[in-house]
Amino acid sequence: MKEGNQTFSTWFQHVRKHIRFKPDHAAIERELSAHYEDHCQDLRRLGYEELLAQKRAVLAMGDPVQVGKALDAAHKPWLGWLWVISKVLCIAAVFVAVMYSLTAGPLSGPITEIFQKNDSRTWDGDYTRVREIFFTYEDAIAEPWFHSAIQIATGKGTQSIERAGYTITVPYAEVWERTIGDGRTERFYIMVLTAKDRYFWDDRPKYLTDHLTLQDACGRIFDKNYYHYTLDEEGKAVWPSDGYLRAYSVERNAFSSTWFMGSNVIVQSGDLGESAELQYPYGTPWTLPICWEEVPHVSLEALA
């Protein structure tokens, strides 16, 4: 493959061949991917087309052989295994201390707060509260207009995505609709997104929700860059997508992160389709289908 046509994924495959300590591959990929994505973002802001920005960003990462050898020198296998063993011993010591505190120690109960950071709205793991928390953020749940909204479908991701040590899923989703003043239909897509991490000492994915897009059955695209509009030749605003995709962090602990995500759009009633897709474009791109199942139409008040 010619160097100028390389994607980040193929570039990193050449890098990892020269790093002998395999347990560090996932962390190294996340770090390099973050640099790559930041560079792409800077180039896009300068007016580069997406494909050209990606090519230039990969070239700027340097020769993969030299980068791989340099990283191998910094991640020596014997030093890496020594570090892993020391972590395991420390974890075992902490686990024993935590179990003692939970069962008999003076910190029994409150000690769990050290390992868990929840949203102030007291997320309790009940997926059906997704609409309550989402519309609370939107300051809409107390408004009279929302009482006319009805739930038309529920759903969930049809698979899980494995990337860089994370398992990414959509365990639950809902679709709501309401009729607005001029007779048009407004639809709300609301989802729970989780990212579980097998390496509890790692931080959560930094750019996951920033770069996600949602595409519904009619091809409408929702992303977090909706407000980053451009102007056409007549000076009118041109938005890059059909709607804004919101993401609110509601739980983070040592092994997982949970977000509530959602978007609203004016639609033709009845064009829900069978599925929608969450898409992530960088590193090794992935798509996560969300399958809908229509439910008897019911209001929020009836579900409360």
KOLVEXKE-637681 format. One record per atom (N, C-alpha, C): residue in one letter; x, y, z. Coordinates in pm, whole numbers, plus 50000, padded with zeros to 5 digits. Example, Ala and Ser with C-alpha at 12.3 -4.5 7.8 and 13.67 -1.06 7.14 Angstrom:
A513194943150780A512304955050780A513204967050780S512854977550708S513674989450714S512905000350787
//
This chain:
M500844988150000M500005000050000M500875012350000K500525022449916K501295034649912K501115042250043E502215048950085E502185055850213E501085066350218G500875073550106G499885084150105G498445079250114N498215066350095N496875060750100N496595053250230Q497535053650321Q497355046450446Q496275052750532T495495044350599T494605048950704T495345047750836F494765053550940F495395052351071F495495037751112S494445030051081S494425015951120S495595008251059T495805009950928T496905002550864T498255007950911W498325021050935W499575026950986W499925020851123F498935019751210F499215014351344F499534999551340Q498994992151245Q499334977951232Q500834976251208H501434985351131H502884984851109H503634988751236V503084998251311V503735002551436V503774991051536R502634984451557R502534974451662R503434962251636K503794959751510K504664948451480K506034949751549H506414961951582H507744964351638H507704966251789I506514965151851I506384966651997I506194952852056R507184948052126R507164934152175R506224932352294F506034942552376F505204941052496F503734943052458K503044932052426K501694932752372K500654938552468P500774936652601P499764942752689P499654957852677D500684964352623D500644978952608D500074983252473H499774973752384H499314977552251H498034985952254A497064981952339A495784988952343A495965003352392A496755005052498A496975018552551A497725027252451I498695021452383I499465028952283I498555033052167E497685023952124E496775027152014E495845038652053R495335038452177R494455049252220R495195062652220E496435062452268E497215074852275E497505080252134L497955071452045L498275075851910L497005080051834S495915072751858S494655076251793S494175090051836A494395093351964A493995106552014A494785117451943H496095115351926H496915125151855H496455126451709Y496175115051649Y495725114951509Y494405122651494E493445119951583E492155126451575E492265141451600D493115145351695D493325159651721D493885166551597H494835159751528H495435165551409H494395166751298C493565156451281C492495157051181C491555168751209Q491225170451337Q490305181251374Q490915194951341D492195196651369D492865209351338D492855212051188L493105201651109L493135203350964L491745206650909R490715200350966R489355203350921R488995217950950R489455222751065R489195236851099R489895246251003L490985241750944L491715249850847L491105249050707G490065240750692G489355239950566G489685227850482Y490475218250534Y490805206250458Y489555197550441E489435191250326E488425180950306E488735169050397E487695161550434E487855150850533E488925140750492L488865135850366L489805125650321L491225131050320L491395143350275L492735149150270L493255151650411A492375155750501A492785157850640A493285144850703Q492585133850675Q492995120850730Q494345116550673K494545118450541K495815114550479K496965122750536R496755135850548R497815144450599R498125141150746A497085138050822A497285134850964A498085121950980V497805111950894V498555099350901V500025101750865L500255109550761L501635112450721L502385119650832A501665128350904A502315135851011A502675127051130M502085115251139M502385106251249M503805100651238G504405101351119G505785096751102G505875082751043D507105078251024D507345064950969D506965054451073P506065045251041P505575035751141P506665026551196V507665023351115V508755014751163V509565021951269Q509925034451243Q510705042051339Q509905044651466V508625048051450V507765050351566V507645037551650G507455026151582G507335013451653G508585009851730K509755011951670K511015008751738K511235017951857A510885030751842A511035040151953A510125036452070L508885032452037L507955028352142L508395015252207D508965006352129D509464993752184D510574996352286A511435006252255A512515009652348A511955015152479A510805022052471A510215027852590A509325018052666H508935007152599H508044997152662H508754983652661K509844982852731K510624970452735K509794959352801P509804947352744P508984936452799P509244933452946W510534932552986W510814929053125W510314939853220L510434952553179L509954963453263L508424963553267G507814960453153G506364960053148G505784949253238W506384937153232W505874926353318W506104929253465L507214935753496L507464939653636L506394949353683W506024958653594W504984968353628W503634961553644V503314951953557V502044944753568V501964937053699I503034930053733I503044922253858I502874931353979S503554942753978S503424951954091S502004957254102K501354959653986K499954964153988K499044953554049V499274940954008V498444930154059V498564929154210L499784930354261L499994929654406L499314941354476C499404953054417C498754964754477C497234963254475I496714958054363I495274955954352I494774946154457A495534935354474A495144925354573A495104931454712A496094939854743A496134946254875A494954955754894V494654963554788V493524972754796V492204965154808F492074954154732F490844946254736F490594940954877V491634935754939V491484930555075V491064941655170A491684953455154A491334964655241A489894969255220V489464969655092V488104973855062V487094963955118M487334951055096M486414940955147M486294941555299Y487414944155364Y487374945555510Y486534957655550S486734968755479S486004980955513S484504979455488L484164972155381L482754970355347L482034961455447T482734952155504T482084942255591T482224945355739A483374950655778A483584952555922A484274965555958G484894972155861G485694983955891G484874996355916P485515007155964P484815019555997P484275026855875L484755023655754L484285030355632L483225022155560S482655012255628S481665003755564S480565012055500G480275009655372G479245017055300G479815028855224P480225039755292P480695051555218P481935049155134I482695038655162I483935036655086I483655034354938T482465029554905T482155027254763T482155040154684E481955051554751E481935064254680E483315067654625I484375061854679I485715064454630I485875059054488F485185048454455F485355041654326F484255044754226Q483325053354263Q482185055754175Q481825070554177K481625076154059K481215090154046K479955090753964N478845093954027N477555093953959N477075108153935D476135109553844D475515122353820D474635126153939S474435139253953S473675144154069S472215139754065R471745134953950R470365130553942R470175116053987T471185110454051T471105097454116T470695086454020W471535084353921W471345073053830W471445060253909D470455051353896D470405039053976D470465026553891G470835027753763G470945016053678G469655011853611D468555019253635D467265015853574D467195022253436Y467315014353331Y467335019653196Y466055027053159T464935023353218T463675029853182T463605044153232R464605048553311R464635062453356R465315071353252V465655065753137V466375073353037V465625085952996R464305084852977R463565096552932R463455106853043E463375102453168E463285111853280E464535120453290I465705113953288I466955121453302I467225129753177F466955124353059F467215131752937F466395144552932F465105143752959F464275155552949F464455164953067T464985159853178T465355168853287T466505177753243Y467475171753175Y468575179753122Y468075190153023E467055186552947E466525195752847E465565205852908D465365205153042D464445214153112D463035213453051A462685201553004A461405200352934A460415191653007I460885183753102I459985173853161I458865180453242A459135192453290A458105199453368A457195208053281E457525209253152E456755217853063E455475210653017P454375218153006P453105211852965P453175204852830W453995210252736W454005204352603W454485190052604F455385186552699F455925173152694F454895162752738H453885167152811H452855157652855H452095151852736S452185158352621S451495153152502S452365143352424A453665141952461A454555132652390A454195118352425I454385109452327I454075095252350I455285086852311Q455445075852381Q456495066352347Q455975057152237I456755055852130I456275047652018I457115035051998A458335034652054A459185022852033A460265022152139T460765010252161T461965008052241T462965000252155G464204999652200G465194992552121G466474990252197K467434984052129K468764981952186K469714978352073G471004979352101G471994975652002G471954960851974T472184957051850T472114942951811T473434935851828Q474474943051871Q475784936951890Q476604945651983S477784941052018S478724949152096S479954951852010I480624962952037I481814966951964I483014965752056E484054958652010E485294957252086E486354966152024R486844976052100R487884984852050R488804988852165A490114986452146A491154991352238A490854987852383G490334975952407G490074971652544G488684975252595Y487904982852517Y486564986752558Y485524978052489T484444975052561T483274968452503T482144978752504I481724982952384I480774993852368I479424988152326T478364991852398T477034986552370T475984997552386V474814995152329V473615003152356V472604993452416P472544992452550P471664982552612P470184986352611Y469894999152585Y468485003252588Y468315016252510A467175017852444A466865030052371A465355031752364E464925044052344E463505047152330E463295057352220V462075057352163V461675067452065V460375073652112W460345087152112W459155094652152W458755104052039E457465107152032E456975116851934E455925125851998R455825138151944R454775147351985R454365155751865T453155160951867T452675169851762T452885184251808I453595192151728I453855206051766I452765215051709G452855227951740G451745237151715G451255237751572D452145236351474D451715237451335D451325224051274G451145213951360G450685200951312G451785191351272R453045195851272R454155186951236R454505177751353T455245167051321T455625157151421T457095158751458E457355159751588E458725160351638E459055147051705R460215141451668R460615128451722R461865129951808F461925122151917F463065121752006F463665107752006Y464955106651973Y465695094251990Y466505095352119I466335085752209I467035086152338I467675072452361M468955072452399M469705059852410M470605059752534V470865047652582V471885045352684V473115039552615L474255045552637L475525040752579L476465036852692T477015024652686T477955020252789T479275016252724A480355018852796A481685014552754A482335007852874K482464994552866K483084986952975K484564984952944D485394986353047D486844985953031D487414974153110R488094965253041R488674953853111R489864957953198Y490454969653167Y491594974653244Y491114985953335F490814982753461F490174992453548F491065004453579W492385003153557W493275014353587W493285024753475D492675021553361D492635031053250D491565041653273D491755052953206D490715063153203D489665059053100R488475065353107R487445061953009R487795068152875P487165063352766P487465068952633P487135083752628K488125091852587K487975106352593K487135112152481Y487215106052362Y486605112352245Y485405104552192L484955094652265L483915085752212L482655093352174T482045100452268T480775107152237T480975119452149D482185125352151D482425137252068D482335134051920H482735121951880H482815118651739H481725108951692L480835104951781L479745096151741L478725103551656T478125096451562T476985101651487T475865091251492L474635096151486L473455087551479L472815089551343Q472525078451275Q471825079051147Q470535071151157D469405077651129D468135070451141D467785063551008A466605057351004A466235049150889A466055057350762C465805070450775C465635079150658C466935085650615G468035081950678G469325087450639G469665100550706R468835105350799R469155117650870R470335115250964I471245124850970I472465123651049I472415133551165F472775128651285F472845137051404F474245135951463D474865147351494D476195146751556D476395158851646K477545159251715K477815169951810K478395182351742N478585181751610N479125193151537N478035200951465Y476775198551500Y475665204751428Y475775220051430Y476245225751540Y476315240251549Y477545246051481H478455237551434H479645242251364H479295244151216Y478445253751189Y477955255651053Y478925263950968T478725263350837T479455271750743T478455280650669L478965289950590L478095298950514L478225295950365D477085296150296D477135294050152D477455307150080E477405307149948E477775318949870E476855330849896E475645328049942E474695338749971E474735343050118G475675337050194G475795340650335G474825333650428K474135323550377K473195315950460K473915304550531A473455301450653A474075290850732A473795277250671V474835268850665V474705255150616V475205245850725W474295237550777W474675228350884W475185215150825P476205209150886P476775196850831P475915184550858S474935185750945S474095174150976S472655178750997D471755169151021D470335172251033D469895175551175G470755173151272G470365176051410G471535174151504Y471335178751626Y472375178651729Y472235166251816L473325159051836L473325147051919L473885150752056R473045150052157R473465153652292R474005141252363A474935143352455A475485132152534A475735137052675Y475145130152773Y475285133852914Y475885122152991S476965124453060S477585114053140S476815112453271V476355100253299V475575097953420V476235088453518E477245080953473E477915071853566E479315068753516R480225068353608R481585064353576R482165057153697N482665045053676N483345038153783N484575031253727A485195022753807A486475017053767A486385008253643F485205002853613F485104993153504F484174997353390S483455008353405S482535012153298S482165026853306S481665031853193S481115045353184S479765044253115T478815052553159T477485052553101T477085066753063W476535068152942W476025080952895W474565079452854F473785090152870F472495091252804F472695100052682M472225095452567M472375103052443M470995105052381G470855116052307G469565118152244G469595129352144S468545129452058S468405139851958S466945141151921N466585152751867N465205154751821N465215160551680V464155157851606V464095162051467V462625162151421I462305170751325I460975170951264I460915159751160V459855151551166V459785139651080V458405138551016Q458315129050924Q457035124650873Q456555113250961S455405114151016S454905103751105S454885090351033G455415080051101G455415066551044G456675062750972D457705071650968D458925068150896D460045063350988L459665057451101L460665052851199L461605042351140G461075032951063G461905022151011G462195011751118E463015002051083E463294991051175E464534993351260S465415002551220S466665004051295S467275017751270A468255021051353A469115032751336A470535028051360E471525036851338E472915032751353E473725043451426L474505038951525L475535047451582L476825044451507Q477545055051469Q478755053251387Q479915061051447Y481115054851443Y482335061451488Y483345060751374P483885072251329P484635072451203P486145070751212Y486755071651332Y488205072651340Y488865059651387G490215059451377G490945047351413G490485035951325T489885025851386T489205015251312T487705018151319P487095023851214P485685028051220P484765016451253W483635019551319W482655009251349W481245014851342T480295005551327T478875008951322T478134999651416L477235005251498L476454997451593L474974999251561P474334989251500P472904990351468P472044989851596I470974997851595I469994997851704I468654993951644C468114982651689C466864977251633C465674982551713W464604987351645W463424992651712W462314982051718E461574982451827E460374974251842E459234983451884E458234984651800E457134993651831E456374988651954V455904998252035V455184995052157V453845002552156P452874998252235P451625005852245P451915020252285H451335029852217H451625043952243H451175047752384V452095053552459V451785056852599V452545069652635S451975077752723S452595090452762S453545088252878L454345098552905L455295097753017L454545096553148E453465103653163E452705103153287E452205088953314A451795082053208A451295068453225A452395058853265L453645062053225L454775053453258L455375056553395A455025068153451A455635072453578A455195063353692
//
